[in-house]
Amino acid sequence: MKMPAEIPASFDCHATAAVLRSGGSVALAGHVAAVMSVLSMWKGGSGAWIEGCAVLVWCAVVYLSIRVKIDALFFELLAVHPAEQLDDWLHAAGIRKNAPPRTVQERRRGALRLWRALLFAVAIQIALMFAGLVPLLS
């Protein structure tokens, strides 16, 4: 996706953070699906292994939701502070090793890739949850 040159970096960061914050709602759906999967696993039956797979996918959902939440907070920082300050802090905290500087656009692409992975993981998890419920309903 090409961004017009006239969009200020601060707006780009705020808009990216807004999209990333929606990951919290998506993750909540994944948490609900995990609870439903665990409850239906206790009933046993042929769908229990499918529900187990849904719970395994939920582990990825938890990881991705944490990463997306952190990225949202970092983009809020980038909207008001230079990227170099964030990079220096990440390096000093030991979170990020020496790496070449990245532009806001490169950071946005990476963050939105994680956000899309979160959406995909929750969609897979919900599909598995429903697939595991079918044998219980029949």
N, C-alpha and C positions, 0 to 999 in steps of 0.2 A: 504494500500500500504506500503510495507516494503522498507525502505531506507537502502542501504548498509552502513555499519559502516564507511567506508572510506570517505564518503562525508562529508566535513567540514560543520559545522553549519552555517558559514557565507555564503557559497555557497547555502545551503538549504534556507536560509533567502532571498538571492537575487533572487533565482529561484521562490520562493513562491510569492515574491513581483511582479515579472514579470507577473506571471499568474494572480494575483489579479488586476494588472493594466489593463488587458484586459476587466475587468468589466466596465470600462469607456465607451468602445465602445458598449458593450452590453446595458448599461443604455441609451446610446444615441438612440439606436434602440427603446427602450421602450418609450423614450420621443417623438420620431417621431410618434410612434403608438398612443400615447395619443392624440397628436394634430389631427391625422387623425380621431380618434374616436370622439373627440369633434366636429369636422367639420361635420362628418356624422350624429351625434346626432341632429344637428340643422335642418337637412332635415326631421327629424321625421320618422314616419313609424314604422313598426313592429320590426326593428332591433335596434331601439334607446335604448331599455333596455339592449340589449347585449353590445352595445357600452358603456353604463353606467357602466356595470360590468368591462369592459376593463379599464375604467378610475379608478375604485376602485382598481383594481389590480395594476395599475400604482402607486398608493400611496405606496404599498408594494415595488415596484421597486425603488422608490425614497429612501425609508428607507434603503433597502438592498444595494443600490449603495453607499450611504454615508458610511455605515458600512464597505463595501469592500474597499472603497478608504482609509478610516482611517487605516484599517488593512494593506493595502499595504505600507502606510507610516510607520507604526510601524515595519513592517518586514524590511524595509530599515534601520531603527534605530537598530534593533536587529542584523543586519549583521555586524555592526561596534561597538556596545556597548553591555555590559553584560545585560542579561535579568533582573537582579536585579535592575539595574538603571531604566529601563522602568517601572517595577512594583512599585518601590518607587515613581516615578513621578506620575503614575496613581493613586496611593493611596493618595499622597499629593494633587493632583488636585481634588480629590473627585470623580474621574471617576470610580475607582474600589475599592471596599471595601476589607478588609482583606480576602484574599483567599490563599489557599495553592499554593506554587510556581508550575509553569507548565513548562514542557520541550518545546523545540522548536518544537518537533514532535507533541505534544498535541496542541500547538498554531496553527501549520500548519493545522492540522485536523479541528480545529474549524473555521479557516479562509476560508479553501476550502469548508467547509460545507455551509458557508454564500454565497460564490461565486457560488456554484451549485444552491443554492436557488434563487439567482439572475437570473441565466440562465433559470431556470424553470419558474420563475414569468414572465420574458419577453416572453418566449415561449407561456405561457398561454395567456398573454395580446395580443400578435400578433394573436393568433388563435381566440380569442374573437373579435378582430377588424375585421378580415376577415369574421367571421361568421355574424357580424353585417352588413357588406357591401353586403352580398349576396342578401338580400331582396331589396336593392337599385338598384342592377344590373339587377334584373329580372322584 
